[in-house]
Amino acid sequence: MSVVDLAFAPASAPLVRLSGENLQQTDWCFMHSGDPTAYHPCFSERLLHEMKRAQEGVRRKIAADSGSESGIHHLVLASDASVFNLGGDLALFASLIRSGNRGRLLEYARLCVEVAYNFSRLYEDRVHSIAVVQGDALGGGFEAALCCHTIIAEEGCGMGFPEVLFDLFPGMGAYTFLTRRVTPIQAERMMLDARIYPVEELLRMGVVDQVVPRGEGLMAAREQIRKHQRIGNALRSMNAVRQACRPVSLDELLAVTTEWVDAAMRLGDRGLKTMERLIRAQQKRAGVA
């Protein structure tokens, strides 16, 4: 296996570890590859930029192998941290909201949905994405898993949307992708109840595709990929059918996230203080100094 580390800046240790397996037409994208004691495992701007660069690299590789006989390509999203992802960069949110910087917040939100859209529609029908959730996935972390075609989760993990605790809603793809797995009414309830759902319950609901014992998530993904190699043409066709019947549109995602930005800019001091308390709780939970 060859490993290509994608650095955001020459002097910075990368936060994304990308490894490729040419024989299986698979790329593995690991978030939070830096020092876990000095890094909050959320969707920082730096992490998002690195992920977008990684996606563009995979897209170029697939484009160079665009013959008619090419099968399905797999893109696996996982994490090197003890959690999958704790969601949006709340410290950045609070700072931009308090300073009234709507433009910068909108840029961040657009970057989030572009990365999410790429996991869903990276290269038309050629890519099947798999999220391997080995720790909690909250807020934007849950959205990141949902935008993948298959979700494999390890036992004992939790997934949910805490945004309503500070009077906001998850606006980076939650509604678009969750309503492809549950009814719109159930999706709205999950987006507004602030519950952290055990993955075992999410499996019964149809939100998660497979739950495996602790430590076996990556192995389960490899087994899925092995099985998929025999039905690559069928998977490509299903990608096309899914998009024809229930299309995912970047314009739709951008419209929703623009509404999220407007809602965020309306937050008052009470909501911002709650957000800041949650920042401290998340940092403690992740073991960040």
C-alpha positions as CSV (number, residue, x, y, z in Angstrom):
1,M,0.0,0.0,0.0
2,S,1.3,3.4,-0.9
3,V,0.6,6.4,1.3
4,V,0.4,10.0,0.1
5,D,0.2,12.6,2.8
6,L,-1.5,15.8,1.7
7,A,-0.2,18.9,3.6
8,F,-2.2,22.1,3.9
9,A,1.0,24.1,4.0
10,P,4.6,23.0,3.7
11,A,5.5,23.7,7.3
12,S,2.3,22.0,8.7
13,A,1.9,18.4,9.6
14,P,-1.1,17.1,7.5
15,L,-4.5,16.4,9.0
16,V,-5.5,14.1,6.2
17,R,-3.8,10.8,5.5
18,L,-4.7,9.4,2.1
19,S,-3.7,5.8,1.1
20,G,-4.5,4.2,-2.2
21,E,-4.8,0.5,-3.4
22,N,-4.6,0.4,-7.1
23,L,-5.5,-3.3,-7.5
24,Q,-8.8,-2.8,-5.6
25,Q,-9.4,0.7,-7.0
26,T,-9.8,2.1,-3.5
27,D,-8.7,5.2,-1.7
28,W,-8.7,5.5,2.1
29,C,-9.1,9.0,3.5
30,F,-8.3,9.3,7.2
31,M,-9.2,12.5,9.0
32,H,-7.3,13.9,12.1
33,S,-3.9,12.4,11.4
34,G,-2.1,14.9,13.5
35,D,-1.2,14.9,17.2
36,P,-4.5,14.0,19.0
37,T,-3.5,15.8,22.1
38,A,-3.1,19.1,20.4
39,Y,-5.9,19.0,17.8
40,H,-9.7,19.3,18.2
41,P,-11.1,16.6,15.8
42,C,-13.7,18.8,14.2
43,F,-14.2,20.2,10.6
44,S,-11.6,23.0,10.8
45,E,-11.1,25.0,7.7
46,R,-7.6,23.4,7.3
47,L,-9.1,19.9,7.5
48,L,-11.8,20.8,4.9
49,H,-9.2,22.2,2.5
50,E,-7.0,19.1,2.8
51,M,-10.0,16.9,2.3
52,K,-11.1,18.8,-0.8
53,R,-7.5,18.5,-2.2
54,A,-7.6,14.7,-1.5
55,Q,-10.9,14.4,-3.3
56,E,-9.6,16.3,-6.3
57,G,-6.6,14.0,-6.4
58,V,-8.9,10.9,-6.4
59,R,-11.0,12.5,-9.2
60,R,-7.9,13.1,-11.4
61,K,-6.8,9.5,-10.9
62,I,-10.3,8.2,-11.9
63,A,-10.3,10.5,-14.9
64,A,-7.0,9.0,-16.1
65,D,-8.6,5.5,-16.0
66,S,-11.9,6.3,-17.8
67,G,-12.0,3.3,-20.2
68,S,-15.3,1.7,-20.8
69,E,-14.2,-1.4,-18.9
70,S,-13.3,0.5,-15.7
71,G,-15.3,-0.7,-12.7
72,I,-16.4,0.9,-9.5
73,H,-14.0,3.0,-7.5
74,H,-14.2,3.0,-3.7
75,L,-13.5,6.0,-1.5
76,V,-13.4,5.2,2.3
77,L,-13.8,8.0,4.9
78,A,-12.4,7.2,8.4
79,S,-10.5,8.8,11.2
80,D,-7.2,8.4,13.0
81,A,-8.6,10.0,16.1
82,S,-10.6,8.4,18.9
83,V,-13.8,10.0,17.4
84,F,-15.0,10.1,13.9
85,N,-15.6,13.8,13.9
86,L,-17.2,16.2,16.4
87,G,-18.7,18.4,13.7
88,G,-18.3,22.1,12.8
89,D,-15.6,24.3,14.1
90,L,-17.7,25.9,16.9
91,A,-14.9,28.2,18.1
92,L,-14.8,29.7,14.6
93,F,-18.6,29.9,14.4
94,A,-18.7,31.8,17.7
95,S,-15.9,34.2,16.7
96,L,-17.5,35.0,13.3
97,I,-21.0,35.4,14.7
98,R,-19.8,37.8,17.4
99,S,-17.9,39.9,14.9
100,G,-20.7,39.9,12.4
101,N,-18.6,38.3,9.7
102,R,-21.4,36.7,7.6
103,G,-19.2,36.5,4.4
104,R,-16.5,34.4,6.1
105,L,-19.0,32.1,7.7
106,L,-20.7,31.6,4.4
107,E,-17.4,30.7,2.8
108,Y,-16.8,28.1,5.5
109,A,-20.3,26.6,5.1
110,R,-19.9,26.4,1.3
111,L,-16.6,24.6,1.7
112,C,-18.4,22.1,4.0
113,V,-21.1,21.3,1.5
114,E,-18.7,21.0,-1.4
115,V,-16.7,18.3,0.5
116,A,-20.0,16.6,1.4
117,Y,-21.2,16.7,-2.1
118,N,-18.0,15.2,-3.4
119,F,-18.4,12.1,-1.2
120,S,-21.8,11.7,-2.6
121,R,-21.1,12.5,-6.3
122,L,-17.3,12.6,-6.7
123,Y,-17.1,11.3,-10.2
124,E,-20.7,10.7,-11.5
125,D,-21.4,7.0,-11.3
126,R,-17.8,5.8,-10.9
127,V,-17.4,6.1,-7.1
128,H,-19.0,4.2,-4.1
129,S,-18.1,6.0,-0.8
130,I,-18.0,4.2,2.5
131,A,-17.9,5.9,6.0
132,V,-16.2,3.8,8.7
133,V,-17.4,5.3,12.0
134,Q,-15.1,4.1,14.8
135,G,-16.0,6.8,17.3
136,D,-18.7,9.4,17.9
137,A,-19.9,11.3,14.9
138,L,-21.7,14.5,15.9
139,G,-23.2,17.4,14.0
140,G,-21.2,17.8,10.8
141,G,-19.5,14.5,11.6
142,F,-22.8,12.7,11.3
143,E,-23.5,14.7,8.1
144,A,-20.2,13.5,6.7
145,A,-21.1,9.9,7.3
146,L,-24.6,10.4,5.9
147,C,-23.3,11.7,2.6
148,C,-21.5,8.4,1.9
149,H,-23.3,5.6,0.1
150,T,-22.5,3.0,2.9
151,I,-22.1,3.6,6.6
152,I,-20.2,1.0,8.7
153,A,-20.2,1.7,12.4
154,E,-18.5,0.0,15.3
155,E,-20.4,-1.0,18.4
156,G,-20.7,1.6,21.2
157,C,-20.5,4.7,19.0
158,G,-23.0,7.5,19.0
159,M,-24.3,9.7,16.2
160,G,-26.5,12.8,16.5
161,F,-27.1,16.5,16.0
162,P,-26.4,18.7,19.1
163,E,-26.9,22.0,17.2
164,V,-30.4,22.6,18.7
165,L,-28.8,23.0,22.1
166,F,-27.6,26.4,21.0
167,D,-30.7,27.1,18.9
168,L,-29.3,26.2,15.5
169,F,-30.0,23.4,13.1
170,P,-27.6,21.1,11.1
171,G,-27.2,22.8,7.8
172,M,-24.4,21.1,5.8
173,G,-26.4,18.3,4.2
174,A,-28.3,16.6,7.1
175,Y,-31.8,17.0,5.7
176,T,-30.8,16.2,2.1
177,F,-28.9,13.0,3.0
178,L,-30.9,11.8,6.0
179,T,-34.2,11.9,4.1
180,R,-32.7,9.3,1.7
181,R,-32.6,6.9,4.7
182,V,-35.7,7.8,6.8
183,T,-38.9,9.8,6.3
184,P,-38.8,13.6,6.3
185,I,-40.7,13.7,9.6
186,Q,-38.2,11.3,11.2
187,A,-35.3,13.3,9.8
188,E,-36.7,16.6,11.2
189,R,-37.2,15.0,14.6
190,M,-33.6,13.7,14.6
191,M,-32.3,17.1,13.6
192,L,-34.1,18.9,16.4
193,D,-34.1,16.5,19.4
194,A,-30.4,16.8,20.2
195,R,-30.2,13.0,20.9
196,I,-27.0,11.1,20.5
197,Y,-28.3,7.9,18.9
198,P,-26.5,4.5,19.6
199,V,-25.4,3.1,16.2
200,E,-27.3,-0.1,17.1
201,E,-30.6,1.9,17.1
202,L,-29.6,3.7,13.9
203,L,-29.0,0.3,12.3
204,R,-32.6,-0.7,13.1
205,M,-33.8,2.6,11.6
206,G,-32.0,2.0,8.4
207,V,-29.6,5.0,8.9
208,V,-26.5,2.8,9.4
209,D,-25.9,-0.1,7.0
210,Q,-23.7,-2.3,9.2
211,V,-22.6,-2.5,12.8
212,V,-19.5,-4.5,13.7
213,P,-17.5,-5.1,16.9
214,R,-15.0,-2.6,18.1
215,G,-11.8,-2.6,16.1
216,E,-13.4,-4.3,13.1
217,G,-14.7,-1.4,11.1
218,L,-11.8,-1.2,8.6
219,M,-11.8,-4.9,8.1
220,A,-15.6,-4.8,7.4
221,A,-15.0,-2.1,4.8
222,R,-12.4,-4.2,3.1
223,E,-14.8,-7.1,3.0
224,Q,-17.5,-4.8,1.5
225,I,-15.0,-3.7,-1.2
226,R,-14.0,-7.2,-2.0
227,K,-17.7,-8.2,-2.5
228,H,-18.3,-5.1,-4.6
229,Q,-15.6,-5.9,-7.0
230,R,-17.8,-8.6,-8.4
231,I,-20.7,-6.3,-9.0
232,G,-19.0,-3.1,-10.0
233,N,-21.2,-2.6,-13.1
234,A,-24.4,-3.1,-11.0
235,L,-23.1,-0.5,-8.4
236,R,-22.4,2.0,-11.1
237,S,-25.9,1.5,-12.5
238,M,-27.4,1.9,-9.0
239,N,-25.5,5.2,-8.6
240,A,-27.0,6.4,-11.8
241,V,-30.5,5.2,-10.9
242,R,-30.3,6.8,-7.4
243,Q,-29.3,10.2,-8.9
244,A,-32.0,10.0,-11.5
245,C,-34.8,9.2,-9.0
246,R,-33.6,11.1,-5.9
247,P,-30.9,13.5,-7.2
248,V,-28.5,15.2,-4.9
249,S,-27.9,18.8,-6.1
250,L,-25.0,21.0,-5.1
251,D,-27.4,24.0,-5.6
252,E,-29.8,22.4,-3.0
253,L,-27.1,22.0,-0.5
254,L,-25.8,25.5,-1.0
255,A,-29.4,26.9,-0.6
256,V,-29.8,25.1,2.7
257,T,-26.4,26.1,4.1
258,T,-27.1,29.8,3.2
259,E,-30.2,29.5,5.4
260,W,-28.0,28.0,8.1
261,V,-25.7,31.0,7.9
262,D,-28.6,33.4,8.2
263,A,-29.9,31.5,11.2
264,A,-26.4,31.5,12.8
265,M,-26.1,35.2,12.4
266,R,-29.3,35.7,14.3
267,L,-28.0,33.8,17.4
268,G,-28.0,35.9,20.6
269,D,-25.7,35.9,23.5
270,R,-27.5,33.0,25.2
271,G,-27.0,30.7,22.2
272,L,-23.4,31.7,21.8
273,K,-22.6,31.1,25.5
274,T,-24.2,27.6,25.1
275,M,-22.0,27.0,22.0
276,E,-18.9,28.0,23.9
277,R,-19.7,25.7,26.8
278,L,-20.2,22.9,24.2
279,I,-16.7,23.7,22.7
280,R,-15.1,23.2,26.1
281,A,-17.0,19.9,26.6
282,Q,-16.0,18.6,23.2
283,Q,-12.4,19.5,23.8
284,K,-12.4,17.7,27.1
285,R,-14.2,14.7,25.5
286,A,-11.5,14.5,22.8
287,G,-8.7,14.8,25.3
288,V,-7.4,18.1,23.8
289,A,-5.2,20.1,26.1
